[in-house]
């Protein structure tokens, strides 16, 4: 993968700083006497000095979120008592979420993570992480429970919008970039949820049962890449079991995550995902999230006395937590005494808007887009989610961010939301066009509104989020009927999708244009308007396959695979599709998707030529000539896929490199997609797992193009 251009990123970051009340200099002076506050020492030395000065129960505090993070509080529910912490340890506050600083007023409502994935833009993922972390810090929070990553095993999974799609490489490198962005502030990132946490249905009472090769190549690999390239302070273990053992007491924590992958931060649990004291600590859990339940002083003392845990294991867990806090700057940059009222800034809002623009995917366009209305033309905007005003409780705000739990507020408050209706009205006015709005609740009325307009833009949605999976891939809110009726009334109909995952489109042949915008955040109005009118040229690419129907998905028709079959209260979920997840499945089975992984159109066109693939000095040099053959400046995400020799038994192809390239009309550039020696080794680009990562001898294929489905081909031998 390409290294991020630091100068460009720093330029974007310059305005991100938030003014906060500085920590009291007196407090800093008092602390200078303690060796763990000596910034000339390494984090390791400081952590060791702190633990050497701690009593056993002061050490225990680090093993549970609340006692670790509120150093002076000594009493908790159920009579749990600790001594106060040693002096000069920081107050630490955790904040959920991958999308933005959740449940907090005065922050930017960034688009959902799946939109970041669709940008295929590492520097943007970094900048978004940095902006979010700046807001978190300003709001008095210094650990983010983000980024979220999973492997997109089924598009029904409720948290799909919180994750980065179905490809391990794309997910891993974007999570790494987001992590580095977050940790460019005195804020820690937390990769979550480790591992094979692929459904919400019975997530606390299900076992993800998969072979080691499948786990390593599909489910561990995104974490491995994000750890290797992002160096997160913490990783959160998941609710589910992995092969019948709860993730937070699974030997994989020590053996794979900390051992083979080399993660040296601390493992925290999810909220209520701990089920034991000794097995959890022994197998690598370092910190229980929230209040003390399993890692109370009484339980740790008893386990120690019984010889079920060792002092060394306690010390190691405490050390990992303290060292991460030190490395992340949490000891040296105290949280502001008074949180800022409004942490959102124009620069952060620009990041939200850029992500919404670059993350929207133009799925289909028969030439209707971009809109180019004449003065006096009427644009009919249709659908409840286009408007600020709710219809039956649904408005643009319902798809600005994720619904957290149905019936509860969105994860992000979207106080500064600009609705699509507002964005389109403002933009249309510049061309002298008018806009009518119909909320779509009466399909016949919506069709009538569409019929009398020059063009109809119909908004259709699926709301999904934590705690529940989808039960189908259909539009909600009568969307299919609405789209069909509007399209029948006006052949010049654009469908704007606001979904968190793939969706079926039974009406696709009857509409000329479809734009997927996901949950586009507070700047959705200006972003959608800019895309529809061509002020911004679409460049997003699908980070997950859109199947023609749910029946085509890897787990369809097999309750053993999804949602699993309960045995003694635990749903046993067989990952028998193995490596065939996402596009790997559709390719293996020869199933044509509706829209392939990596697909996304532009208002210009690109030609690929002169593909060259040469293994040399440990690298595999790949280059291709890319030409903008259309009439607008546009950005293409050039993608390289590799096919491994058949002896490996791998699915037909995998993403190995990508690059966003902006070209003026007629301009050509040679795009470098080289697989470097370091990437080949660290990201396992051409390897398979068979007890260890291995590289097969034989013939490899390379495909380079604008989606997983098309491109120029070449081969080389290793
Ligand atoms: C979620 C985590 C989240 C935690 C704390 C849990 O329900 O699974 O992703 O970080 O709550 O809010």
Boltz pocket constraint, residues with backbone or C-beta under 6 A from the ligand:
constraints:
  - pocket:
      binder: B
      contacts: [[A, 96], [A, 145], [A, 192], [A, 270], [A, 271]]
      max_distance: 6.0
